[in-house]
C-alpha cells in the first residue's frame, strides 16, 4: 500500500507464532531469525507468541488453547493486525483453519521467505526463479487456498509476485506456467554454460563468496573490487549472482562471485529454484565462507555464528562444492576479546578495512597451491 502524501510504503502489522518442534530448538535464535525475516519483508511485528509442540495438532499445528489466546489478542489489540506469520511450513488446510480462526491473513515461513525473494528479484532470471518457486509452493495448496486470499485483499506480504503480477489460483494455469518457467530457466542455464566455458578459456580462477545471509558477502565484494555494489541490512537483499574481476598486488587476476545468502530451513522450493545460482559455488576453485563472527550468543552448546556455519557447510557439502575453503570471519571490530584461528581462517572487518591484506595473501596462497 502506498501513502501518496509521504510516498512511503505503509508497513503491515504482524503477529508472529514461533513453533518449536525439537528439544535442540533455540527459542531466542528462532524468534530473532523470524523477526529479521519479517523486517526484511517490511512487516511491523506487534507481538511474538511461541509454543513447544509435543502433541501435534493436524488441523492448526499449535494447540487450541494457543489459537484462542492469539485470537483474543488480535481482537483486543489496539493496533489492527493485518497478518499472522507462522514460523513453520503449513499445509493449505492448516493455513485456512488458522486464517478462519484469526480472521486475518496467515502466511507461513515458506511463504514469507518466497515473498522476500519476490521483493528482491531484479534480473529476468531471478524473477523466473522466484515465480517458479511461488508456483511450486501454491500448487499443492490450491484446493484449500482458493477463495481465501480475496477475503483479505490481494496486496502485501504473501501476495507479491515478481513484477507484482496477480496470482492465478488455477491448477491447469499453474501447471502450464511451471512447465514454461522450467524451459525458460533451462535455456538461461545453457547460456550460463557457454559463458562459463568462455570464462574457463580465460584461465582465470573462480572464487565464490558464500555464507549465511547478512554476513557481509556483498560488502566484501565491494571492498575487493572497489565497485559500487548494493548492500542492505535485510535478509536476501541481493538475489542475483554477481561476478566481478579483481586484481592481486602482483598483477594476477581472479573472478569473484557473490551468491545468494544461506538460511536455516531454506524452503526446498527455493533450493531447487535457485540451484543455478549456487552452481557458481560448486564449480569454484576456492570458496570464501563469510561468517558474522559478532554473533556470540550461545545456546545448546553452540554459538550463533557456529550454527550459521553449520547450515552453510551442510548445504555446500550436499551440493558437492569444493573443500578448498577459507573461513572469513567478518565484523571482527565488534568482538570484545580475541579468538584463536585455525590454518584456513582469517579475521577481517569490511567496515574498517581491517585484515584485508592478510586475507588476500591467504587467497593467493590457496590458488597458487592449485597449480
Secondary structure, DSSP 8 states (H G I E B T S, - for coil): -EETTTTEE--EEEEEEEEE-STT--HHHHHHHHHHHHHHTTEEEEEEEEEE-SS-BTTTBS-HHHHHHHHHHHHH-SS---EEEEES---HHHHHHHHHHHTSEEEEHHHHHHHHHHHH--SHHHHHHHHHHHHHHHHTTHHHHTTTGGGG-S-STTS--GGG------HHHHHHHHHHHHHHHHHHHHHHHHHHHHHHHTT-EEEEEEEBTTSSHHHHHHHHHT------SSTTS--S-EEEEEE-TTS-EEEEEE---B-TT--HHHHHHTHHHHHHHHT-SEEEEEEETT---EETTEEHHHHHHHHHHHHHHHHT--S-EEEEEE-GGG-SS-----TTEEE-BTTTTBSHHHHHHHHHHHHHHH-
